[in-house]
Amino acid sequence: MLYDAILFSISALSFAKAFREPHCKTTLLDPNWPPENEWNALNKTIGGSLIKTRPVASSCYGGDPFNSTHTCEEVTRNWGYSAYHASLPESINYPIYAKNSCLPPSAPGYTAEKGCHVGGLPQYVVNATTEQQVATAMQWASERNIRIVVKGTGHDLNGRSSGAYSISIWTHNFKKMEFNTDWRLPGGNGTADVLVTGSGINWGAIIRAAHTVGKTLVGGQDQTVGLGGYIQGGGHGPLSGRYGLAADQILQAKVITSQGDMLVANEVQNPDLLWAIRGGGPGLYGVVTEYVLKTYPSPENVVSSTLKLSPIGNNSESLDASWDGFAALLSGLPDLMDYGLTGSGSALTGKMTKPYVPSLNLRPRVEVSLSFFGCNMTPSDLLSLLEPARARVLAQGTKGTLTVSLLKPTTFPSFLSFFDSLNSSPSTAGQASLISSRLLGRAELCDIPQSSLRSYLERIMRSQVEDDGSTLILGLQGGLGPRQVEDSIRGALNPAWRRAYVHAISTGASVDATAAPQDALAAAAAWVEQHKERVWHEWAPDTGAYMNEANCFSANWKQDFYGGNYDRLLEIKKKYDPSGSLFVVSGVGSDLWEYDMTSGRLCQKV
């Protein structure tokens, strides 16, 4: 029953109903789809920036049906890397959400029999270099009832930067960067130290440019991630625990609506739109082409160390000690973060642990690695905080049951050198997956018995295939920073962030890459709803989830992603996108529509 319900939420409409339904977005199959000469006229109007989608992997299929300009060898070699997808107008990191429309050999879900189709990719892409091009294309598409999607780098875990029968606005070329130490705040209320930046740039370029002027910003940990969807969904990173999330840093933005209006959003002009893009979700209210973001003095140094714990053996006593140690570590995180530490890490079960011994009639083995860092401190300062934490974890086991190590601290002479260490390996892409997440605060980590915390950890790390195991990714991105953001500049960001310390992401669902994408996602989502979301809501019923890294098929997505802000956001959505041209899964107003991934039809509910 649950599978059927989720399949309905993903597919919803049959072809027959879609063709009868008068409130569907126009598709290539409809008689009112613009003929080629109209597309050519649009292309001429916007200076030749319109690209008809040619799937890059077309070269891997007989006859190269779309005349790809990239060799199959090149595509296959680079398909697993985020930077490659970011460089292409139509491609996204997780193609299952674009119906696996044209995959190269060796990609998850590839079979030669499926062939190469545009499928779930946009029909056309606007390779925009000016705001006028964006405005003209969006107005043109809205007047013709064509869906609009927005792509910056295509990192979105839930495929929100693609869509069948759509026109895509590619913000890739908006790469302006200007640092201003005396930017005048709207309304004449003083000045601010800011970066004025185009939305098409990535965080690697920004952090490196900021370093040259002694500045830094709240940005992503992955250097290949772009600004647009990251910021509008909230945006956490290494410095969010100090200064708040990326959405909290917006002082002004240029936004182009689906009606072709070019607007400035700040505290004086269109303040409701500014409020919405400060964490109210990406790809919903318009296309942001430019941000004005707060900057901060670059830290004098960054000091980092890693704490690791694992059971010494696979006997019951050792396994108990490892889970108890894990719970003890998590319950101490809020205090460490209040002292200024932040970081990230993960816990592993199943085949990802070493040594892995299958078929034991015991609870799973868990291994934990958590890296901490602090700014403007000494190695001794860091150890003075982490040594007591290590001792507390070690005390959860008897001698010979638990290994708890604390690595010698590393001192980075600048934030940039620390950032580079986080990006020492290329960012990967292409896997078919479905995650679930939750924001956890003191109430969920400290104010419950440790035995209860341990039980929740064991349950949330359950895997659909037991031997495969699962990962619990732990991001220490909350705490003082989000909590201390002034009320006057808090936007639509999920209020749960204001009391959260840890952003926890749970894996473990199996997505059948060989099945039809719609069916594979529906089956995985049904399992996640039963075995992950249920645990999260029992453990943390009053918090929420970070929409950019969450289960977009969650039955409780409105409350989990938007909290009490949803109704106001819906009114703003209707104001700035009255045609409903901008649709994303689990986005504001998406429950008014039904998207069939198989047919590509997007239709209003009746």
Helices and strands as residue ranges (DSSP letters): H 2-10, H 15-20, H 36-45, E 50-52, G 56-60, H 72-78, H 82-86, G 95-98, G 112-114, E 124-127, H 131-143, E 147-151, E 166-170, E 177-184, E 191-198, H 203-212, E 215-216, H 228-232, H 240-243, G 246-249, E 250-256, E 262-265, H 271-277, E 287-294, E 296-297, E 302-311, H 316-331, H 333-338, E 342-348, G 350-352, E 367-375, H 379-394, E 402-406, E 410-412, H 415-422, E 436-441, H 442-445, H 450-460, G 466-468, E 471-476, H 480-483, G 487-489, G 495-499, E 500-506, H 517-528, I 529-533, H 534-539, G 547-549, H 557-562, G 563-565, H 566-576, G 590-592, E 593-595, E 602-604
